[in-house]
Amino acid sequence: MAQANLKFALNHMVNPRWSVQELIETAADMGIGAVELRNDVGDNSISDVATAMRAGEQARTLGIEVLSINALYPFNIWNAERQAQAETLAQWASAAGSRGLVLCPLVDADYAASDEERQASLEEALIALDKILAHYDLKGFVEPLGFPISSLRFKADAVATIKALNLASRFSLVHDTFHHQGAGEVDLFAESTGLVHISGLEDASVTTDDMLDSHRVLVSADDRLANVEQLQRLLSSGYSGYVSFEPFAKSVHQHPDTVAALRESMTFVQRQLA
């Protein structure tokens, strides 16, 4: 069954109010094997080498894998500032024993670059990041964002560029179920996927083009994003990595019992896949 291959992980966005220690402890208590740390959850962010090292030590002690630090943004606008950010995040990821970095592209309605300029920027960034990540023995998880104003909306473009640059050993995709639906993509590229993010959309008044991070909830029977169908296709196509919960909605972050809500969503997804 597909369920047998399903491995859940917790992105820190499930509850930004938790400290890093609480996130890792919760994963261990729930029998979940991995976490994604973040650099954008306020006081609970990974913010220096020391906090990263403490997180890594705790994770190793409890048998939890650190999948990523999420995220370098906007990774595809390469300049001296981005170089410095990438170096810093790579140091933190290495200190935490992380598998790699999540790489998110620019989302900006005022970004007016041509297709050729966008492609050149993407190539420049991947080539530069390959050297930085190689120094720390890290992977790069490229996450195309499906918003209409995203500078890298389609996984197909990321896959083609990675392959053209012969960098498939360094970079793989993040398949985000929210962004997959937002981009209107059909192909999944399971063989090029290194990480999956799941979140649901329940608000019937929101169109695909109007979806925002604030609409992203845990996956339930009211989901409009076909999360279960996407996971079924990924698993049947050979994906065997982690499926990481990444909700952004305040209703999730303020839930009085995050663990119960997560368990309910996990059970729903498992039963549907079975």
Secondary structure, DSSP 8 states (H G I E B T S, - for coil): -GGGG-EEEEEGGG-TTS-HHHHHHHHHHHT--EEEEES-SGGGS--SHHHHHHHHHHHHHHT-EEEEEEEETTTTS-SHHHHHHHHHHHHHHHHTT-SEEEE---B-TT----HHHHHHHHHHHHHHHHHHHHHHT-EEEE----STTBSS--HHHHHHHHHHTT-TTTEEEEEEHHHHHHHT-----GGGEEEEEE-B---TT--GGG--GGG-B---TT-SS-HHHHHHHHHHTT--SEEEE----HHHHT-S-HHHHHHHHHHHHHHHH-
